[in-house]
Amino acid sequence: MILLIDSGNTRLKWRLERQKSAEVLVQGVGLLTDADPLQALCLPKGSRVMSVAVSTVASEQRQHNLVAALKSRFTAPVTCYWSERERDGLVNGYQQPAKMGADRWHGMYAAWQRRRHGFAVVDAGSAVTVDYVAADGHHLGGYILPGLQMMLRSLSSDAARIDFEPELSLESRPGLSTNECVNHGLAWLSAAFSDRVLADIQSYGLRDLVLTGGDALRLQRLGLQGEIEPELVLDGLAKVHRERFYG
C-alpha cells in the first residue's frame, strides 16, 4: 500500500491507497502537534505500507518531526516531494520553482492531468491561493491571500474593541451591528474576490475553475462557480509518486 500525506504547518490529511489499483482504503486528518499525527490510521489486517509520499508546506522543524514520526512507525521509504520546474507538460512560472509551495504544484498537476487545457485553481484553506494555467500548460502566475479563519482571527485579536461572533454568513448587505458588519463584510470581500477570479479566467481565456480547501463550498455559494475537488493535492501527489516509483 501507499500512504499519501498533505501537510500544512499544523494540520495534515492522509490517505492510504492500494499500490497497483490506486483504490482508496482509508483516509483521515491529524495534527502535527500530536506525538503521532497519524494515530487514527489503522492498517487493514495482514497489510503493510510499501512507500510514503509527503507534500508539505510545514516549517523545517515540523517537517523534520513528521518525517521522524513516519520513519519510527513504518519501515517503508519516506519521500518528500516539492515543486518542480516542469512535469508532463505543466511548466512552473516561478523563476525559482522550489520556492513555490508543494501543495500548489501538486494541486495544479492533478488539475492538469484531468484537463489538458486552460484552468484556474483556487485553494481556500488557512491561506487562499489562486493559480492560473494556460492551455499550453504554462503557469501564468497566481496570488496568495489570507483565508477566512485567518481574517477572523486578525479582527478578533489585532483590532481594538471589535466584539463579534464569527458566523459563516453568505449575506453581504451592509451590516447594522458590529456582528453583521464583520461577518457580512467578509462575505462581501469573498464575493468581490470571486468576481475578480472569474474576470481573470475570462481575460486569460481559461476554460475551467477548480476549487479545493476547507472553504471551497462557501466560495462556491458566494458565486465562485467551479468544480470542487477536495482531494486535489493528494491526487496530484499520488500521480507524481507513482510516476517516480511505478512508471
C-alpha positions as CSV (number, residue, x, y, z in Angstrom):
1,M,0.0,0.0,0.0
2,I,0.9,3.6,-0.5
3,L,0.5,6.3,2.3
4,L,0.0,9.8,1.0
5,I,0.3,12.9,3.2
6,D,-0.7,16.5,2.5
7,S,0.8,18.5,5.4
8,G,0.2,22.2,6.3
9,N,2.0,23.7,9.3
10,T,-0.4,22.5,11.9
11,R,-2.8,20.0,10.3
12,L,-2.4,17.2,7.8
13,K,-4.6,15.0,5.6
14,W,-3.6,11.4,4.9
15,R,-4.8,8.7,2.5
16,L,-4.0,5.0,2.2
17,E,-4.2,3.5,-1.3
18,R,-3.6,0.1,-2.9
19,Q,-0.3,0.2,-4.6
20,K,-1.4,-1.1,-8.0
21,S,-5.1,-0.2,-8.3
22,A,-5.0,3.2,-6.5
23,E,-8.1,2.2,-4.7
24,V,-8.6,4.4,-1.6
25,L,-8.8,2.2,1.5
26,V,-9.0,4.7,4.4
27,Q,-8.3,8.4,4.9
28,G,-8.3,11.0,7.7
29,V,-6.7,14.0,9.3
30,G,-4.2,14.7,12.0
31,L,-2.3,17.4,13.9
32,L,1.4,17.9,13.6
33,T,1.4,18.9,17.3
34,D,0.5,15.3,18.2
35,A,3.2,12.8,19.1
36,D,1.7,10.6,16.4
37,P,0.0,12.7,13.7
38,L,-1.4,9.5,12.2
39,Q,-2.8,8.0,15.4
40,A,-6.2,7.4,13.6
41,L,-4.6,5.3,10.9
42,C,-5.2,1.6,11.4
43,L,-3.8,-0.7,8.7
44,P,-6.0,-3.4,7.3
45,K,-5.1,-6.8,8.8
46,G,-2.2,-8.5,7.1
47,S,-1.2,-5.4,5.1
48,R,1.8,-3.1,5.3
49,V,2.8,0.3,3.8
50,M,5.3,-0.1,1.0
51,S,6.1,3.6,0.5
52,V,5.2,7.0,1.9
53,A,4.8,10.2,-0.1
54,V,4.6,13.6,1.5
55,S,3.6,17.0,0.1
56,T,4.4,19.6,2.8
57,V,4.5,23.3,3.4
58,A,5.3,22.9,7.1
59,S,8.2,24.6,8.8
60,E,11.5,22.9,8.6
61,Q,11.3,21.7,12.2
62,R,7.7,20.3,11.9
63,Q,8.7,18.7,8.6
64,H,11.6,17.0,10.4
65,N,9.4,15.9,13.2
66,L,6.8,14.5,10.8
67,V,9.3,12.5,8.8
68,A,10.9,11.2,12.0
69,A,7.4,10.0,13.2
70,L,6.8,8.3,9.9
71,K,10.1,6.5,9.9
72,S,9.6,5.4,13.5
73,R,6.2,3.8,12.6
74,F,6.9,2.4,9.1
75,T,9.8,0.6,7.6
76,A,8.8,1.9,4.1
77,P,10.9,4.7,2.5
78,V,9.5,8.2,3.1
79,T,9.8,10.7,0.2
80,C,9.0,14.4,0.3
81,Y,8.0,16.0,-3.0
82,W,8.5,19.6,-3.8
83,S,7.6,21.9,-6.6
84,E,9.3,21.3,-9.9
85,R,10.2,23.3,-13.0
86,E,8.2,21.1,-15.3
87,R,6.3,17.8,-15.3
88,D,4.5,16.2,-18.2
89,G,3.7,19.4,-20.0
90,L,2.9,21.5,-16.9
91,V,5.5,24.3,-16.6
92,N,6.1,26.2,-13.4
93,G,6.0,30.0,-13.8
94,Y,8.3,30.8,-10.9
95,Q,11.9,31.8,-11.7
96,Q,12.8,29.6,-8.7
97,P,10.4,26.8,-8.8
98,A,11.5,25.3,-5.5
99,K,10.1,28.5,-3.8
100,M,6.5,27.6,-4.7
101,G,4.5,25.7,-2.1
102,A,4.4,22.0,-2.8
103,D,0.6,21.9,-2.3
104,R,0.1,24.5,-5.1
105,W,2.2,22.5,-7.5
106,H,0.6,19.1,-6.7
107,G,-2.9,20.7,-6.9
108,M,-2.1,22.2,-10.3
109,Y,-0.6,18.9,-11.5
110,A,-3.8,17.0,-10.6
111,A,-5.9,19.5,-12.4
112,W,-3.6,19.4,-15.5
113,Q,-3.7,15.7,-15.7
114,R,-7.5,15.7,-15.8
115,R,-8.0,18.6,-18.3
116,R,-5.0,19.4,-20.6
117,H,-6.5,22.9,-21.2
118,G,-6.5,26.3,-19.5
119,F,-7.8,26.4,-15.9
120,A,-7.6,28.2,-12.6
121,V,-7.1,26.5,-9.2
122,V,-8.4,28.2,-6.0
123,D,-7.3,26.5,-2.8
124,A,-9.3,28.0,0.0
125,G,-7.5,26.9,3.2
126,S,-5.8,28.8,6.0
127,A,-4.4,30.9,3.2
128,V,-6.2,31.3,-0.1
129,T,-4.1,30.6,-3.2
130,V,-5.0,31.3,-6.8
131,D,-3.1,29.8,-9.7
132,Y,-3.7,30.2,-13.5
133,V,-2.5,27.7,-16.1
134,A,-2.7,28.4,-19.8
135,A,-3.9,25.9,-22.4
136,D,-0.3,25.0,-23.3
137,G,0.4,24.1,-19.7
138,H,2.4,27.2,-18.7
139,H,1.7,28.5,-15.2
140,L,0.7,32.2,-15.7
141,G,1.2,33.1,-12.0
142,G,-1.1,33.4,-9.0
143,Y,-2.0,35.1,-5.7
144,I,-1.7,34.3,-2.0
145,L,-4.2,35.9,0.3
146,P,-5.3,35.4,3.9
147,G,-8.1,32.8,4.4
148,L,-11.4,33.3,6.2
149,Q,-10.3,32.0,9.5
150,M,-7.0,34.0,9.4
151,M,-9.0,37.2,8.8
152,L,-11.4,36.4,11.6
153,R,-8.5,35.8,14.0
154,S,-6.9,39.1,12.9
155,L,-10.1,41.1,13.5
156,S,-10.6,39.3,16.9
157,S,-7.1,39.7,18.2
158,D,-5.4,42.6,16.4
159,A,-8.2,45.2,16.1
160,A,-9.2,47.2,19.1
161,R,-12.8,46.9,20.6
162,I,-14.3,44.8,17.8
163,D,-16.6,42.4,19.6
164,F,-18.3,39.9,17.4
165,E,-19.3,36.2,17.0
166,P,-17.9,34.5,13.9
167,E,-20.5,33.2,11.5
168,L,-20.2,31.6,8.1
169,S,-22.5,34.2,6.6
170,L,-23.3,34.4,2.9
171,E,-25.1,37.7,3.4
172,S,-23.2,40.7,2.0
173,R,-25.6,43.6,2.5
174,P,-24.3,46.4,4.8
175,G,-24.4,45.4,8.4
176,L,-26.5,47.1,11.1
177,S,-24.5,45.8,14.0
178,T,-20.8,45.1,14.7
179,N,-21.5,41.4,14.3
180,E,-23.2,41.9,10.9
181,C,-20.5,44.4,9.8
182,V,-17.8,41.8,10.3
183,N,-19.5,38.7,9.0
184,H,-21.2,40.4,6.1
185,G,-18.0,42.3,5.4
186,L,-16.1,39.0,5.0
187,A,-18.8,37.7,2.7
188,W,-18.7,40.9,0.7
189,L,-14.9,40.6,0.4
190,S,-15.2,36.9,-0.7
191,A,-17.8,37.8,-3.3
192,A,-15.6,40.6,-4.7
193,F,-12.7,38.1,-4.8
194,S,-14.9,35.7,-6.7
195,D,-15.8,38.3,-9.2
196,R,-12.1,39.1,-9.8
197,V,-11.1,35.5,-10.3
198,L,-14.0,34.9,-12.8
199,A,-12.9,38.1,-14.7
200,D,-9.3,36.8,-14.8
201,I,-10.4,33.4,-16.1
202,Q,-12.3,35.2,-19.0
203,S,-9.4,37.6,-19.6
204,Y,-6.8,34.8,-19.9
205,G,-9.0,32.6,-22.0
206,L,-9.2,29.7,-19.5
207,R,-11.9,27.1,-19.6
208,D,-12.2,25.6,-16.1
209,L,-12.2,26.6,-12.4
210,V,-11.2,24.1,-9.8
211,L,-11.9,24.7,-6.1
212,T,-10.4,22.9,-3.2
213,G,-9.7,23.5,0.5
214,G,-12.0,23.8,3.5
215,D,-13.8,27.0,2.4
216,A,-14.3,25.9,-1.2
217,L,-18.0,25.3,-0.8
218,R,-18.5,28.7,0.9
219,L,-16.8,30.5,-2.1
220,Q,-18.9,28.5,-4.5
221,R,-22.1,29.6,-2.7
222,L,-20.8,33.2,-2.9
223,G,-20.6,33.0,-6.7
224,L,-17.3,31.4,-7.5
225,Q,-18.8,28.7,-9.7
226,G,-16.3,25.9,-10.2
227,E,-15.8,22.2,-9.7
228,I,-15.0,21.2,-6.1
229,E,-12.2,18.6,-5.9
230,P,-11.5,18.3,-2.1
231,E,-8.6,15.8,-2.5
232,L,-6.8,17.7,-5.3
233,V,-3.4,18.0,-3.6
234,L,-3.3,14.3,-2.6
235,D,-4.4,13.3,-6.1
236,G,-1.5,15.2,-7.6
237,L,0.9,13.8,-5.1
238,A,-0.3,10.3,-5.8
239,K,0.3,10.8,-9.5
240,V,3.8,12.2,-9.1
241,H,4.7,9.4,-6.7
242,R,3.5,6.6,-9.0
243,E,5.4,8.2,-11.9
244,R,8.6,8.0,-9.9
245,F,8.3,4.6,-8.4
246,Y,5.9,2.6,-10.6
247,G,6.2,4.1,-14.0
